[in-house]
Amino acid sequence: MRINEEIRAAEVRVVRDEEQLGVMPVAQAQDLADNADLDLVEIAPAASPPVVKIMDYGKWKYAQSKKEREARRGSKAVELREVRMRVKIGQHDKDFKVRTARKLLAGGDKVKVSVVFRVREITHPEVGEELLAWFFEQLEDVAEQERKAGMEGRFMTMTLEPIRKAPSKKAEPVG
């Protein structure tokens, strides 16, 4: 945003407190702003003539940063966590990986489930697909597939995300 002497247009449309003061030369608009001890801020440079507003720029900038901080405070960054397995994994280990993924999903994180292929195992990708399908079946109650299973080099991966709960409608009493 351009303010005060940075404004390059010859004429500008001036606004103050939602009231339009009309089109005038920049020097006259700057004098109005200086007399009120405020700043001249260009808010619509693409308009013809550009629109400027007489306001306290420092106060406005502070309010904007406060709004941004408030918005960031309310949101939680979703992390992408990874659970890796080999093709030849024991049942107990599979169950442990499922429990780990369930905890991560309950925490609101996305989970990337990867099956690592070594040496000649890569010639049988259907084994990895079956393992990922079984894994998803175990977590269907808490997760939905964001990305289906697919090969990425020596890895077969799928991405799961927590199920978003739709706002529940309260049952209205009948009678």
N, C-alpha and C positions, 0 to 999 in steps of 0.2 A: 504494500500500500504506500502510495506517495502522500506525504504530509507537507503542509506549509509551502516553503519555497521550492520543494521538489516537483510541484505540479507544473507541467509544461504547456498546458493548453492556454489559448488566448482568452477564451470565454468559457465560463462554467455555469451549470445550473446549481444553485445554492439551496440547501435544505438545513433547517435548524429545528430541533425538537418536533419532528414530523410535520413542520410547517414549511411550505415552499416559499422562498424569498425571490425566486425568479432567476433569469439569466443575466449575468454581469461579468465584467472583466475580472481576471484573477486578482489584480491589485486591489480592487474594491472589496472583493470577497475576503481577501487577507486582512484588510483594514477592519472589516466587521468582526472577524475572528479575534484579531489583536485587541480591539476595544472591549470585547467580552472576556478577555484573558483565556481564550480557548484555542484549539487547533483547527486548521482547515484540512480535512481528510478526504482524499479521493476515494469514493466508494463504488463508482461505476465508470471506469476509465474508457470502456468500449462505447458508451453512449455518445450521442452527438447532440449537444455539447456534453462533455463529461460531467457527472454528478459529483458534487462535493458536499460534505456535511460539516457543520460547525459543531465541534464537540471536544471533550477532554480526552485526548488520545491515550494518555497514560492510564487514566481510570478505566477506559474501555478495554485496553490491552490487558490490564490486571483482571478484569471481570472475565475476559475470554480464557485466560490461563486458569483461573479458578474453576470455570465450567469444565475445561478439559481434564483437570485433576479429579474433579468430582466424577466425571464419566469413567475415567480409568479406574477409580477406586471401586466402582460398582461391578466391574467386569473382571472375570478370572481368565487368564490366558490358558487355553487348552493345549496341553502338551501331547506330543506324539511319543508314546513309549513303545518299546519293542520287546517281544517275547520270541526267543529263538529256540528251534528244536532241530534235531537230526532226524533223518528218515527212520533209523533204527533206534527208537526211543521206547523205553519200558513203560508199562501202564501206570505205575506209581509216579514216574516223572511227568507223564502226560497230565495226570490229575493235578499234580503240583503246579504245572504251567497254567492249567485252567483256573485254579484258585488264584494265582498271581494276576492273571488277566482280569478276573472278576473284581479283585480289589482295585486295580487300576481304573477299570470302567466305572466302579462305584464312586471313585474319586473325581470323576468327570473327565478323565483323560481318554484320548483315542489310543488304540492299541494296534500296532503293526505286528502281525503274527508271521514269522518267517520260518521256512523249512530250508535247512542247509543241505545241499547235495555234495557229496564228496566222490571223487574218482569216478567209478562206473555207475554210481547210483543215479546219476543224471539221465541215464538212458531209460529210466522208468519214472517219468514225471507223474504218472497216474497214482503212484504211491503217495506222493506229496499232496496231490489233490484230495485223495481220500482222507489223509491226516488232517488237512485244513477243513474239509467238510465236517469231519467228526468234531473238531475243535469248535467250529461255529455252532453245531447242534448243542453242545454243552452250554453255550453262552447265549442262545437265542432269547432267553427270557430277559436279559439285561443289555443285549447289544444288537445292533443292526450293521450289515455290511456297508461300509462306505465305498470300498473298492473290492471287487471280486478277485479271486486267486489268479495270479499271473506270474510268469517267469521274469526274473531280473538277474541275468547272469547265472550264477550258481545257486541263487535263492528263488524260492517260490513264495510270494508274499500275498497277504490280504490285509486290508485295514478295517478295523471294527471301531464303531463309535457308540457311546451310550445312547440308549433309546430316549428320545425326548418325550417327556410326558405331556400330553395335551391337557390344557386346563380343564379340570373336571367341573361338570355342571351339577349344581346342587339339585337334588330331587325335590320337586315342589310337592307339598302335601295335597292329597286328593280330598276334595270334600267341600 
